[in-house]
Amino acid sequence: MTKITPNASSAKEASASASPKRSLTPRRRAREYALQGVYQSLVMRRAGSLPNAVAIAKQLAEDPGFRRCQLDLFSGIFEGVLERTDELEGIITPALDRSINELSPVEHAALLIGAYELAIDFSVPYKVAINEAVELAKTFGGTDGHKYVNGVLDLLAQTLRSTEISAG
């Protein structure tokens, strides 16, 4: 299965030969593993295969760092996004300036996670949902992909979380 790794450019002063050193909370780590799982699912779908969520989760759980993630958050996001991918893409698509299939798989996965937290998981404040998705895009995505993710999710939040935004 495909595994994505953090960008060296996103780590402060990371050398080309050393892996980036990042201090991750269990919640951030859970979102990173969820991103990797959603990414794998998207890549499989684009290749014409049906993603197997159980196999993807099992493969992710084999990584030594997985033990340090908040498992219930990982499961909630990963399973929630996979169960609602079509619904979430329907929410995201009107905010895009291109076809959803033209997005990089990392941006696509970050947007699905952000949209899931904005539209479904109201226990996550909208600013946190946006910030976490942007951080995922910064860590794993292309140079300016995080800016695109930020703009799309900010636009979605105006509709999905208008009451929360107006409350201050």
NUDOZA-936068 format. One line per field, with one value per residue: residue number from 1; residue in one letter; x, y, z of N, C-alpha, C, CB in turn. Coordinates in Angstrom, 2 decimals. Glycine has a CB too. Example, Ala and Ser with C-alpha at 12.3 -4.5 7.8 and 13.67 -1.06 7.14 Angstrom:
residues 2
k = (1; 2) .
r = (a; s) .
n.c1 = (13.19; 12.85) .
n.c2 = (-5.69; -2.25) .
n.c3 = (7.80; 7.08) .
ca.c1 = (12.30; 13.67) .
ca.c2 = (-4.50; -1.06) .
ca.c3 = (7.80; 7.14) .
c.c1 = (13.20; 12.90) .
c.c2 = (-3.30; 0.03) .
c.c3 = (7.80; 7.87) .
cb.c1 = (11.31; 14.08) .
cb.c2 = (-4.47; -0.60) .
cb.c3 = (9.05; 5.72) .
end
This chain:
residues 168
k = (1; 2; 3; 4; 5; 6; 7; 8; 9; 10; 11; 12; 13; 14; 15; 16; 17; 18; 19; 20; 21; 22; 23; 24; 25; 26; 27; 28; 29; 30; 31; 32; 33; 34; 35; 36; 37; 38; 39; 40; 41; 42; 43; 44; 45; 46; 47; 48; 49; 50; 51; 52; 53; 54; 55; 56; 57; 58; 59; 60; 61; 62; 63; 64; 65; 66; 67; 68; 69; 70; 71; 72; 73; 74; 75; 76; 77; 78; 79; 80; 81; 82; 83; 84; 85; 86; 87; 88; 89; 90; 91; 92; 93; 94; 95; 96; 97; 98; 99; 100; 101; 102; 103; 104; 105; 106; 107; 108; 109; 110; 111; 112; 113; 114; 115; 116; 117; 118; 119; 120; 121; 122; 123; 124; 125; 126; 127; 128; 129; 130; 131; 132; 133; 134; 135; 136; 137; 138; 139; 140; 141; 142; 143; 144; 145; 146; 147; 148; 149; 150; 151; 152; 153; 154; 155; 156; 157; 158; 159; 160; 161; 162; 163; 164; 165; 166; 167; 168) .
r = (m; t; k; i; t; p; n; a; s; s; a; k; e; a; s; a; s; a; s; p; k; r; s; l; t; p; r; r; r; a; r; e; y; a; l; q; g; v; y; q; s; l; v; m; r; r; a; g; s; l; p; n; a; v; a; i; a; k; q; l; a; e; d; p; g; f; r; r; c; q; l; d; l; f; s; g; i; f; e; g; v; l; e; r; t; d; e; l; e; g; i; i; t; p; a; l; d; r; s; i; n; e; l; s; p; v; e; h; a; a; l; l; i; g; a; y; e; l; a; i; d; f; s; v; p; y; k; v; a; i; n; e; a; v; e; l; a; k; t; f; g; g; t; d; g; h; k; y; v; n; g; v; l; d; l; l; a; q; t; l; r; s; t; e; i; s; a; g) .
n.c1 = (0.83; 0.34; 2.28; 2.37; 4.74; 5.99; 6.76; 10.06; 10.49; 8.61; 9.43; 11.26; 14.39; 15.17; 17.39; 18.34; 18.87; 17.96; 15.08; 12.20; 11.92; 9.28; 7.07; 4.35; 0.99; -1.28; -3.74; -3.14; -1.49; -3.37; -5.00; -3.12; -2.61; -5.19; -5.37; -3.45; -4.69; -7.08; -5.96; -4.76; -7.08; -8.26; -6.33; -6.49; -9.16; -8.95; -7.38; -9.12; -9.76; -11.50; -11.41; -10.24; -11.18; -10.66; -8.30; -6.58; -6.60; -5.51; -2.95; -1.95; -1.96; 0.19; 2.40; 4.89; 4.46; 1.74; 0.59; 0.71; -1.26; -4.47; -6.76; -9.62; -10.27; -8.86; -10.22; -12.85; -12.61; -11.37; -13.08; -15.49; -15.06; -14.60; -17.06; -18.71; -17.76; -18.80; -20.90; -19.42; -17.75; -19.69; -20.32; -17.91; -17.32; -18.77; -17.24; -14.85; -12.41; -11.87; -12.16; -12.92; -11.44; -9.10; -7.64; -4.77; -4.09; -3.42; -4.28; -6.98; -7.63; -7.08; -8.99; -11.33; -11.19; -11.21; -13.71; -15.36; -15.02; -16.02; -18.68; -19.85; -18.77; -19.42; -18.27; -15.74; -14.24; -14.75; -12.49; -10.40; -10.86; -10.34; -7.67; -6.31; -6.65; -5.29; -2.71; -2.18; -2.09; 0.11; 2.14; 2.14; 1.49; 1.80; 3.80; 2.21; -0.25; -1.54; -2.55; -4.61; -6.30; -6.93; -8.36; -10.61; -11.81; -12.33; -14.25; -16.27; -16.82; -18.16; -20.73; -21.36; -20.81; -21.95; -23.42; -21.72; -19.51; -20.57; -21.12; -18.73) .
n.c2 = (-1.18; 2.32; 4.78; 7.95; 10.48; 12.99; 16.25; 17.32; 20.01; 21.05; 20.64; 22.17; 23.24; 20.68; 18.22; 16.88; 14.19; 13.37; 12.35; 14.38; 15.91; 15.94; 17.15; 15.57; 15.72; 13.31; 13.68; 15.16; 13.30; 11.27; 12.47; 12.70; 10.00; 9.34; 10.96; 9.68; 7.21; 7.97; 9.12; 6.82; 5.41; 7.16; 7.12; 4.45; 4.38; 6.14; 4.59; 2.70; 0.67; -0.91; 0.53; -1.00; -0.54; -1.81; -3.24; -1.12; 0.33; -1.63; -1.89; 0.70; 0.60; -0.99; 0.61; 1.86; 4.35; 4.60; 3.64; 5.73; 7.46; 9.06; 6.81; 6.63; 9.06; 8.87; 6.62; 7.60; 9.80; 8.61; 6.39; 7.80; 9.65; 7.88; 6.54; 8.61; 9.81; 10.52; 12.27; 14.26; 15.14; 16.29; 18.48; 19.87; 20.38; 22.69; 24.79; 24.71; 25.64; 24.08; 20.79; 18.17; 15.89; 16.87; 17.73; 17.29; 14.11; 14.43; 17.06; 16.65; 14.64; 16.06; 18.09; 16.56; 15.56; 17.98; 18.99; 16.98; 17.33; 19.93; 19.71; 17.47; 16.72; 18.42; 18.83; 19.67; 22.74; 25.22; 26.71; 25.09; 22.78; 23.76; 24.70; 22.30; 20.73; 22.35; 22.23; 19.53; 19.54; 21.24; 19.68; 17.26; 17.87; 19.63; 22.56; 25.03; 23.99; 23.98; 26.55; 26.62; 24.65; 25.95; 28.21; 27.01; 25.57; 27.65; 29.06; 27.09; 26.92; 29.28; 28.76; 26.23; 26.56; 28.97; 30.04; 29.55; 31.07; 33.66; 33.97; 34.44) .
n.c3 = (0.00; -0.49; 1.08; 2.45; 3.11; 5.38; 4.07; 3.51; 3.34; 5.01; 7.54; 10.07; 9.25; 8.34; 7.26; 4.05; 4.23; 6.68; 8.53; 9.15; 12.35; 14.44; 16.86; 17.96; 18.98; 20.42; 19.14; 16.79; 15.59; 15.16; 13.22; 11.18; 10.55; 9.75; 7.48; 5.89; 5.51; 4.19; 1.95; 0.78; 0.16; -1.72; -3.78; -4.53; -5.44; -7.62; -9.24; -10.00; -8.27; -5.55; -2.43; 0.58; 3.63; 6.08; 5.60; 4.99; 7.42; 9.08; 8.00; 8.50; 11.29; 11.81; 11.80; 13.94; 15.25; 15.34; 17.66; 19.37; 18.70; 19.03; 19.18; 18.98; 17.77; 15.34; 14.22; 14.09; 12.29; 10.00; 9.33; 9.20; 7.10; 4.95; 4.85; 4.10; 1.80; -0.80; -0.09; 1.28; -0.78; -2.37; -0.80; -0.82; -3.55; -4.75; -3.76; -5.04; -7.54; -9.63; -11.08; -8.82; -9.21; -10.21; -8.11; -6.02; -4.51; -1.79; -1.08; -1.63; 0.24; 2.64; 2.42; 2.50; 5.13; 6.59; 5.74; 6.74; 9.52; 9.75; 8.78; 9.99; 12.53; 15.08; 17.53; 17.21; 17.08; 14.51; 13.70; 14.56; 13.03; 10.45; 10.76; 11.43; 9.11; 7.30; 8.38; 7.93; 5.14; 4.79; 5.90; 4.40; 1.77; -1.43; -2.25; -2.08; -1.48; 0.98; 1.22; -0.62; 0.48; 2.87; 1.89; 0.62; 2.75; 4.53; 3.11; 3.03; 5.77; 6.25; 5.45; 6.63; 9.33; 10.17; 12.34; 14.53; 13.72; 13.65; 16.31; 17.37) .
ca.c1 = (0.00; 1.06; 2.41; 2.90; 5.63; 6.03; 7.68; 11.24; 10.39; 7.71; 10.11; 12.23; 15.81; 15.41; 18.36; 17.80; 19.03; 17.31; 13.63; 11.85; 11.57; 8.07; 6.42; 2.94; 0.05; -2.05; -4.81; -2.52; -1.03; -4.57; -5.38; -2.12; -2.88; -6.45; -5.03; -2.77; -5.69; -7.97; -5.11; -4.68; -8.40; -8.44; -5.43; -7.08; -10.35; -8.52; -6.81; -10.21; -9.92; -12.33; -10.58; -10.62; -10.89; -10.10; -6.90; -5.84; -6.44; -4.59; -1.61; -1.54; -1.74; 1.49; 3.43; 5.15; 3.90; 0.28; 0.21; 0.69; -2.33; -5.75; -7.40; -11.02; -10.30; -8.46; -11.31; -13.99; -12.35; -11.10; -14.31; -16.50; -14.78; -14.82; -18.50; -19.42; -16.94; -19.64; -21.59; -18.44; -17.34; -20.79; -20.20; -16.67; -17.26; -19.15; -16.23; -13.61; -12.24; -11.49; -12.80; -12.38; -10.47; -7.87; -6.92; -3.80; -4.71; -3.19; -5.23; -8.30; -7.80; -7.14; -10.29; -12.36; -11.10; -11.70; -15.16; -15.99; -15.06; -16.90; -20.08; -20.38; -18.29; -19.56; -17.48; -14.49; -14.48; -14.46; -11.11; -9.54; -11.05; -9.61; -6.25; -5.77; -6.58; -4.21; -1.44; -1.98; -1.67; 1.47; 3.06; 2.20; 1.13; 2.69; 4.29; 1.15; -1.52; -2.21; -3.27; -5.84; -7.13; -7.41; -9.38; -11.82; -12.47; -12.84; -15.49; -17.26; -17.18; -19.12; -22.06; -21.56; -20.66; -22.27; -23.83; -20.51; -18.67; -21.19; -21.06; -17.49) .
ca.c2 = (0.00; 3.57; 5.55; 9.28; 10.92; 14.45; 16.99; 17.85; 21.46; 21.47; 20.50; 23.23; 22.90; 19.24; 17.95; 16.01; 12.79; 13.06; 12.51; 15.53; 15.68; 16.71; 16.81; 15.39; 15.32; 12.14; 14.11; 15.48; 12.02; 10.57; 13.10; 12.35; 8.63; 9.38; 11.50; 8.64; 6.22; 8.56; 9.23; 5.49; 5.12; 7.97; 6.61; 3.19; 4.72; 6.71; 3.50; 1.81; -0.40; -0.59; 0.56; -1.88; 0.25; -2.66; -3.52; 0.13; 0.60; -2.63; -1.52; 1.88; 0.21; -1.65; 1.62; 2.01; 5.59; 4.52; 3.39; 7.00; 8.34; 8.93; 5.81; 6.92; 10.16; 8.29; 5.78; 8.46; 10.56; 7.71; 5.69; 8.79; 10.18; 6.84; 6.27; 9.77; 10.47; 11.14; 13.40; 15.30; 15.71; 17.16; 19.72; 20.55; 20.72; 24.06; 25.75; 24.50; 26.33; 23.04; 19.50; 17.51; 14.92; 17.58; 17.99; 16.27; 13.24; 14.95; 18.15; 16.04; 13.99; 17.11; 18.75; 15.63; 15.55; 19.28; 19.06; 16.07; 17.96; 21.10; 19.37; 16.33; 16.66; 19.76; 18.94; 20.32; 24.13; 25.40; 27.18; 23.92; 21.92; 24.37; 24.71; 20.95; 20.33; 23.15; 21.66; 18.27; 19.89; 21.76; 18.60; 16.20; 18.31; 20.44; 23.82; 25.97; 23.28; 24.36; 27.81; 26.23; 23.97; 26.99; 29.01; 26.21; 25.27; 28.92; 29.30; 26.12; 27.25; 30.40; 28.15; 25.11; 26.97; 30.39; 30.41; 29.56; 32.19; 34.93; 34.05; 35.07) .
ca.c3 = (0.00; -0.60; 2.31; 2.20; 4.18; 5.50; 3.23; 4.20; 3.38; 6.08; 8.82; 10.29; 9.11; 8.14; 6.21; 3.02; 4.59; 7.96; 8.53; 9.97; 13.76; 14.74; 18.11; 17.62; 20.02; 19.97; 18.23; 15.51; 15.04; 14.68; 11.96; 10.17; 10.11; 9.00; 6.17; 5.13; 5.12; 3.19; 0.77; 0.16; -0.39; -2.93; -4.81; -4.99; -6.23; -8.90; -10.04; -10.36; -7.28; -4.39; -1.22; 1.68; 4.83; 7.12; 5.23; 5.12; 8.85; 9.62; 7.54; 9.26; 12.68; 11.91; 11.98; 15.39; 15.79; 15.42; 19.06; 20.10; 18.22; 19.72; 18.32; 18.70; 16.81; 14.06; 13.71; 13.76; 11.07; 8.88; 8.96; 8.84; 5.76; 3.95; 4.76; 3.57; 0.78; -1.83; 0.53; 1.55; -2.06; -2.78; -0.02; -1.21; -4.97; -5.11; -3.31; -5.80; -8.81; -10.58; -10.82; -7.63; -9.68; -10.53; -6.86; -5.64; -3.50; -0.44; -0.89; -1.63; 1.55; 3.68; 2.28; 3.00; 6.59; 7.06; 5.51; 7.69; 10.84; 9.70; 8.49; 10.75; 13.91; 15.66; 18.75; 16.81; 16.68; 13.09; 13.52; 14.75; 11.85; 9.33; 11.06; 11.38; 7.71; 6.70; 8.85; 7.20; 3.78; 4.88; 6.23; 3.41; 0.43; -2.24; -1.70; -1.71; -1.34; 2.23; 1.00; -1.30; 1.48; 3.78; 1.22; 0.40; 4.03; 5.07; 2.38; 3.52; 7.15; 6.22; 5.33; 7.54; 10.73; 10.22; 13.71; 15.36; 13.29; 14.08; 17.77; 17.72) .
c.c1 = (0.88; 1.11; 2.98; 3.74; 5.64; 7.05; 8.87; 11.14; 9.48; 8.35; 11.17; 13.64; 16.06; 16.42; 17.75; 17.89; 18.31; 15.80; 13.27; 11.50; 10.37; 7.51; 4.92; 2.12; -0.67; -3.17; -4.25; -2.07; -2.24; -5.02; -4.39; -2.33; -4.20; -6.20; -4.37; -3.75; -6.63; -7.22; -5.04; -6.00; -8.62; -7.57; -5.98; -8.30; -9.96; -7.93; -7.88; -10.42; -10.87; -11.43; -11.14; -10.20; -10.23; -8.62; -6.05; -5.57; -5.45; -3.15; -1.09; -1.19; -0.41; 2.64; 3.64; 4.54; 2.40; -0.20; 0.07; -0.39; -3.59; -6.65; -8.85; -11.16; -9.93; -9.64; -12.50; -13.79; -12.21; -12.38; -15.39; -16.30; -15.05; -16.30; -19.25; -18.66; -17.79; -20.36; -20.62; -17.94; -18.43; -20.77; -19.01; -16.75; -17.68; -18.10; -14.92; -13.60; -11.82; -12.26; -12.14; -11.32; -9.14; -7.06; -5.86; -4.47; -4.52; -4.16; -6.65; -8.59; -7.91; -8.49; -11.42; -12.37; -11.63; -13.20; -15.92; -16.11; -15.97; -18.38; -20.67; -20.01; -18.28; -18.85; -16.13; -14.82; -14.03; -13.03; -10.12; -9.64; -10.25; -8.11; -5.63; -5.64; -5.46; -2.86; -1.15; -1.48; -0.26; 2.47; 3.23; 2.01; 2.20; 2.96; 3.18; -0.22; -2.28; -3.00; -4.61; -6.81; -7.73; -8.55; -10.69; -12.55; -13.01; -14.17; -16.59; -17.74; -18.22; -20.55; -22.32; -21.54; -21.00; -22.67; -22.62; -19.63; -19.28; -21.20; -19.71; -16.32) .
c.c2 = (1.24; 4.26; 6.90; 9.69; 12.44; 15.05; 17.44; 19.36; 21.94; 21.37; 21.58; 22.68; 21.40; 19.06; 16.97; 14.54; 12.40; 13.21; 13.65; 15.11; 16.57; 16.22; 16.75; 15.04; 14.07; 12.50; 14.45; 14.19; 11.25; 11.15; 12.77; 10.93; 8.57; 9.92; 10.42; 7.57; 6.73; 8.70; 7.88; 5.11; 5.89; 7.47; 5.30; 3.45; 5.26; 5.65; 2.48; 0.65; 0.05; -0.58; -0.35; -1.17; -0.57; -2.92; -2.27; 0.44; -0.37; -2.29; -0.30; 1.53; -0.50; -0.66; 1.84; 3.27; 5.56; 4.33; 4.68; 7.96; 8.10; 8.07; 6.15; 8.09; 9.66; 7.53; 6.63; 9.21; 9.62; 7.02; 6.66; 9.35; 9.11; 6.52; 7.39; 10.48; 11.18; 12.38; 14.57; 15.95; 16.63; 18.49; 20.54; 21.13; 22.16; 25.12; 25.66; 25.32; 25.38; 21.78; 18.86; 16.47; 15.56; 17.93; 16.92; 15.38; 13.75; 16.10; 17.61; 15.41; 15.02; 17.83; 17.84; 15.60; 16.86; 19.41; 18.15; 16.74; 19.19; 20.70; 18.34; 16.39; 18.04; 19.91; 19.61; 21.75; 24.35; 25.86; 26.02; 23.00; 22.47; 24.30; 23.31; 20.46; 21.08; 22.59; 20.33; 18.55; 20.46; 20.64; 17.61; 16.66; 19.09; 21.80; 24.76; 25.31; 23.68; 25.65; 27.53; 25.58; 24.99; 27.79; 28.27; 25.97; 26.53; 29.26; 28.36; 26.46; 28.37; 29.88; 27.13; 25.52; 28.46; 30.85; 30.52; 30.75; 33.50; 35.09; 34.52; 34.29) .
c.c3 = (0.00; 0.75; 1.95; 3.39; 4.22; 4.54; 4.05; 4.32; 4.51; 7.45; 8.92; 10.20; 8.98; 7.02; 5.23; 3.42; 5.88; 7.83; 9.47; 11.40; 14.06; 16.05; 17.85; 18.85; 19.53; 18.99; 16.85; 14.82; 14.47; 13.34; 10.85; 9.65; 9.34; 7.59; 5.31; 4.65; 4.05; 1.87; 0.04; -0.50; -1.70; -4.07; -5.38; -5.87; -7.59; -9.82; -10.44; -9.43; -6.18; -3.15; -0.14; 2.98; 5.92; 6.84; 5.38; 6.59; 9.48; 9.23; 8.30; 10.70; 12.88; 12.10; 13.48; 16.00; 15.98; 16.86; 19.85; 19.58; 19.06; 18.83; 18.00; 17.71; 15.42; 13.45; 13.28; 12.46; 9.87; 8.41; 8.51; 7.44; 4.71; 3.77; 4.04; 2.46; -0.26; -1.29; 0.76; 0.26; -2.61; -2.04; -0.51; -2.62; -5.30; -4.71; -4.11; -7.08; -9.92; -10.23; -9.60; -8.02; -10.09; -9.28; -6.66; -4.59; -2.07; -0.15; -0.79; -0.27; 2.67; 3.62; 2.78; 4.52; 7.16; 6.89; 6.46; 9.06; 10.85; 9.60; 9.42; 12.23; 14.55; 17.01; 18.47; 16.40; 15.23; 12.85; 13.66; 13.53; 10.67; 9.57; 10.93; 9.94; 6.98; 7.11; 8.17; 5.78; 3.77; 5.05; 5.08; 1.97; -0.29; -1.60; -1.24; -1.54; -0.09; 2.09; 0.32; -0.33; 2.44; 3.14; 1.04; 1.72; 4.70; 4.41; 2.86; 4.93; 7.20; 6.14; 6.42; 9.01; 10.93; 11.62; 14.61; 15.01; 13.78; 15.59; 18.26; 17.95) .
cb.c1 = (-0.95; 0.42; 3.31; 1.76; 7.06; 6.35; 6.99; 12.53; 9.87; 6.45; 10.75; 12.00; 16.57; 14.08; 19.69; 18.53; 20.49; 17.84; 12.92; 10.67; 12.79; 7.03; 6.77; 2.79; -0.96; -2.65; -5.54; -1.31; -0.29; -5.71; -5.50; -0.70; -2.92; -7.50; -4.10; -1.66; -6.47; -8.52; -3.69; -4.30; -9.49; -8.11; -4.00; -7.46; -11.21; -7.49; -5.69; -9.99; -8.56; -13.50; -10.48; -9.94; -12.17; -10.88; -6.82; -6.60; -7.80; -4.96; -1.63; -2.66; -2.87; 1.74; 3.03; 6.64; 4.25; -0.23; 1.23; 2.04; -2.62; -6.41; -7.33; -11.76; -9.35; -7.24; -11.75; -14.23; -11.07; -10.05; -14.81; -16.50; -13.31; -14.06; -19.08; -19.70; -16.03; -20.67; -22.23; -17.26; -17.03; -22.12; -20.05; -15.51; -18.12; -20.47; -15.94; -13.44; -11.22; -9.95; -12.70; -13.51; -11.03; -8.19; -7.88; -2.46; -4.15; -1.73; -5.13; -8.42; -6.63; -5.99; -10.55; -12.13; -9.64; -11.01; -15.48; -15.17; -13.65; -16.53; -20.18; -19.86; -16.89; -21.01; -17.26; -13.78; -13.73; -15.42; -10.77; -9.94; -12.55; -10.05; -6.02; -6.65; -7.93; -4.33; -1.47; -3.30; -2.65; 1.59; 2.57; 1.17; -0.08; 2.10; 5.12; 1.05; -1.29; -1.18; -2.44; -5.53; -6.29; -6.26; -8.88; -11.47; -11.50; -11.80; -15.26; -16.68; -15.93; -18.83; -22.20; -20.53; -19.23; -23.40; -24.82; -19.73; -18.51; -22.62; -21.38; -17.67) .
cb.c2 = (0.00; 4.48; 4.81; 10.31; 10.37; 14.85; 18.19; 17.45; 21.98; 20.65; 19.08; 23.90; 23.43; 18.49; 17.41; 16.23; 12.47; 13.98; 11.20; 16.28; 15.99; 16.59; 17.83; 14.32; 16.48; 11.43; 15.33; 16.44; 11.18; 10.68; 14.61; 12.49; 7.66; 10.26; 12.73; 7.99; 5.79; 9.94; 9.71; 4.43; 5.48; 9.43; 6.39; 2.30; 5.75; 7.81; 2.80; 1.29; -0.80; -1.63; 1.99; -3.31; 0.87; -4.00; -4.06; 1.30; 0.52; -4.04; -1.24; 2.94; -0.68; -2.48; 2.96; 2.02; 6.72; 3.39; 2.48; 7.67; 8.10; 10.34; 4.46; 7.25; 11.30; 7.35; 4.77; 9.45; 11.41; 6.66; 4.85; 9.92; 10.66; 5.57; 6.06; 10.75; 9.46; 10.14; 12.97; 14.72; 14.60; 16.46; 19.40; 19.58; 19.77; 24.40; 25.53; 23.02; 27.44; 22.78; 18.56; 16.83; 14.16; 18.83; 18.02; 16.90; 11.84; 15.43; 19.17; 14.98; 13.04; 18.13; 19.14; 14.21; 15.31; 20.41; 18.69; 14.75; 18.34; 21.97; 18.87; 15.03; 16.04; 20.09; 17.55; 19.54; 25.11; 26.40; 28.28; 23.14; 21.82; 25.84; 25.25; 19.99; 20.58; 24.64; 21.47; 17.45; 20.90; 22.75; 17.86; 15.18; 19.12; 20.64; 24.51; 27.05; 21.81; 24.52; 28.79; 25.28; 22.92; 27.93; 29.47; 24.85; 24.58; 30.06; 29.14; 24.71; 27.66; 31.32; 27.49; 24.07; 26.70; 30.70; 29.38; 28.24; 32.20; 35.00; 32.70; 35.78) .
cb.c3 = (1.20; -1.64; 3.35; 1.92; 3.97; 6.94; 2.58; 3.45; 2.06; 6.04; 8.97; 11.64; 10.30; 7.81; 6.79; 1.70; 4.72; 9.08; 8.94; 9.35; 14.73; 13.61; 19.25; 16.57; 20.35; 21.18; 18.81; 15.69; 16.13; 15.71; 12.13; 10.74; 11.32; 9.74; 6.32; 5.98; 6.32; 3.67; 1.16; 1.20; 0.63; -2.64; -4.24; -3.79; -5.49; -8.65; -9.25; -11.70; -6.67; -4.23; -0.68; 1.55; 5.35; 7.22; 3.78; 4.45; 9.58; 9.11; 6.03; 9.23; 13.15; 10.67; 11.27; 15.63; 14.91; 14.54; 19.73; 20.01; 16.71; 20.02; 18.98; 20.00; 17.26; 14.23; 14.77; 14.88; 11.23; 9.27; 10.12; 9.84; 5.67; 4.33; 6.15; 4.68; 0.09; -2.37; 1.88; 2.33; -3.07; -2.54; 1.49; -1.12; -5.74; -4.47; -1.83; -6.14; -8.68; -10.58; -12.05; -6.83; -10.85; -11.32; -5.66; -5.09; -3.62; -0.27; -2.04; -2.75; 1.83; 3.50; 0.82; 2.45; 7.05; 6.32; 4.05; 7.80; 11.29; 8.51; 7.09; 10.15; 13.97; 15.83; 19.38; 15.64; 17.62; 12.49; 14.54; 16.04; 11.49; 9.14; 12.47; 12.18; 7.01; 7.12; 10.38; 7.15; 3.17; 6.04; 7.45; 3.73; 0.49; -3.63; -2.72; -2.75; -1.33; 3.35; 0.14; -2.48; 2.27; 4.18; -0.12; -0.27; 4.98; 4.86; 0.86; 3.50; 7.94; 5.02; 3.97; 7.30; 11.20; 9.24; 14.27; 15.18; 11.74; 13.56; 18.38; 18.80) .
end
